[in-house]
Amino acid sequence: MDEPIYSRPTSAGPDSSGPGYQRPLPVSNQPQNAGWSVILIFACVALGFTASAADYERIAATGERNHAELLATECSSAEGQLEDLGKFLADPHTHLIPLTRSGELAVNPAVIAWNTVDRRGYFLCDDLPVLDAGRGYELWALRAMSDPVKLATLDAKPGLSVYPFRDWAGMSGKMRLEITAGPRSVEKNPVFAGDIE
């Protein structure tokens, strides 16, 4: 009959190193499930990255949607303004007043569309140079024996070509229109000028 083999001696006596004795295996200081802990840590980190990426995608999609809605609103507003301008220019009471340039400022050709019944108009000029902060272009009406009357201030903005204004001073009859860069003065030539017959 074979003797049973024990992994450790049953007694600590002198015969413990005899035949059939096996030394105990060294015991590790780390727990046996250390591999699972590392896997769990990597899984949590990966899950965090996935959640962050999903959150980033959601924020980016929301931002793009808001930007698209803003562009749609701006396009709708621009279409409405163009439609209003088209109707205004087609009105038989609207007259176009060509303006001459003084040459002191590099500007594109310009025109004033004026409706004698509605008492309102548009100054039309592409790429009007933007002036220093706090300064705008001023539209003036000059009659023969009267002092100049300021009709409107036009604030130039990049990409803007249409500048609406209303006449609160009674723009009628024969007169000269001048547009100045900033306040009007006798020492300074107007940027644009035109006559209403």
For each residue, the residues with C-beta under 8 A, 3 or more apart:
1:
2:
3: 20
4:
5: 20 22
6: 9 10 20 21 22
7: 22 24
8: 22 24
9: 6 12 16 21
10: 6
11: 15 16
12: 9 16
13: 16
14: 17
15: 11 18
16: 9 11 12 13 21
17: 14 21
18: 15 21
19:
20: 3 5 6
21: 6 9 16 17 18
22: 5 6 7 8
23:
24: 7 8 27
25:
26:
27: 24
28: 32
29:
30: 34
31: 34
32: 28
33: 36 37
34: 30 31 37 38
35: 38 39
36: 33 39 40
37: 33 34 40 41
38: 34 35 41 42
39: 35 36 42 43
40: 36 37 43 44
41: 37 38 44 45
42: 38 39 45 46
43: 39 40 46 47
44: 40 41 47 48
45: 41 42 48 49
46: 42 43 49 50
47: 43 44 50 51
48: 44 45 51 52
49: 45 46 52 53
50: 46 47 53 54
51: 47 48 54 55
52: 48 49 55 56
53: 49 50 56 57
54: 50 51 57 58
55: 51 52 58 59
56: 52 53 59 60
57: 53 54 60 61
58: 54 55 61 62
59: 55 56 62 63
60: 56 57 63 64
61: 57 58 64 65
62: 58 59 65 66
63: 59 60 66 67
64: 60 61 67 68
65: 61 62 68 69
66: 62 63 69 70
67: 63 64 70 71
68: 64 65 71 72
69: 65 66 72 73
70: 66 67 73 74
71: 67 68 74 75
72: 68 69 75 76
73: 69 70 76 77
74: 70 71 77 78
75: 71 72 78 79
76: 72 73 79 80
77: 73 74 80 81
78: 74 75 81 82
79: 75 76 82 83
80: 76 77 83 84
81: 77 78 84 85 162
82: 78 79 85 86
83: 79 80 86 87
84: 80 81 87 88
85: 81 82 88 89 122 162
86: 82 83 89 90
87: 83 84 90 91
88: 84 85 91 94 113 115 118 122
89: 85 86 94 113
90: 86 87 94
91: 87 88 94 115 117 118
92:
93: 115 116 117 118
94: 88 89 90 91 113 114 115
95: 113 114 115 116 196
96: 111 112 113 114
97: 111 112 113 114 177 194 195 196
98: 111 194
99: 109 110 111 112 177 179 192 193 194
100: 192 193 194
101: 105 107 109 110 191 192
102: 105 189 190 191 192 193
103:
104: 189 191
105: 101 102 129 181 191
106: 129
107: 101 110 125 128 129 191 192
108: 125 126 127 128
109: 99 101 125
110: 99 101 107 123 124 125 128 179 192
111: 96 97 98 99 124 125
112: 96 97 99 121 122 123 124 177 194
113: 88 89 94 95 96 97 121 122 124
114: 94 95 96 97 121 171 196
115: 88 91 93 94 95 118 119 120 121
116: 93 95 119 172
117: 91 93
118: 88 91 93 115
119: 115 116 166 167 171
120: 115 164 165 166 167
121: 112 113 114 115 164 165 166 167
122: 85 88 112 113 162 163 164 165
123: 110 112 139 152 154 162 163 165 179
124: 110 111 112 113 161 162 163
125: 107 108 109 110 111 128 161 163 192
126: 108 161
127: 108 161
128: 107 108 110 125 137 154 156 160 161 163
129: 105 106 107 156
130: 156 157 158
131: 135 136 137 156 181 182
132: 135
133:
134:
135: 131 132 181 182
136: 131 153 154 155 156 182
137: 128 131 153 154 155 156 179 180 181 182 191
138: 150 152 153 154 179 180 182 183 184
139: 123 150 151 152 153 154 165 177 178 179
140: 148 149 150 151 177 178 179 180 184 190
141: 148 149 151 169 171 175 176 177
142: 146 148 149 175 176 177 178
143: 146 149 173 174 175
144: 174
145:
146: 142 143 149
147:
148: 140 141 142 178 184
149: 140 141 142 143 146 169
150: 138 139 140 153 169 184
151: 139 140 141 165 167 168 169 171 177
152: 123 138 139 165 166
153: 136 137 138 139 150
154: 123 128 136 137 138 139 163 165 179
155: 136 137 163
156: 128 129 130 131 136 137 160
157: 130 160
158: 130
159:
160: 128 156 157 163
161: 124 125 126 127 128
162: 81 85 122 123 124
163: 122 123 124 125 128 154 155 160
164: 120 121 122
165: 120 121 122 123 139 151 152 154
166: 119 120 121 152
167: 119 120 121 151 170 171
168: 151
169: 141 149 150 151
170: 167
171: 114 119 141 151 167 175 196
172: 116 175
173: 143 196
174: 143 144 195 196 197
175: 141 142 143 171 172 195 196
176: 141 142 193 194 195 196
177: 97 99 112 139 140 141 142 151 192 193 194 195 196
178: 139 140 142 148 184 190 192 193
179: 99 110 123 137 138 139 140 154 190 191 192 193
180: 137 138 140 183 184 185 188 190 191
181: 105 131 135 137 188 191
182: 131 135 136 137 138
183: 138 180
184: 138 140 148 150 178 180 188 190
185: 180 188
186:
187:
188: 180 181 184 185
189: 102 104
190: 102 140 178 179 180 184 193
191: 101 102 104 105 107 137 179 180 181
192: 99 100 101 102 107 110 125 177 178 179
193: 99 100 102 176 177 178 179 190
194: 97 98 99 100 112 176 177
195: 97 174 175 176 177
196: 95 97 114 171 173 174 175 176 177
197: 174
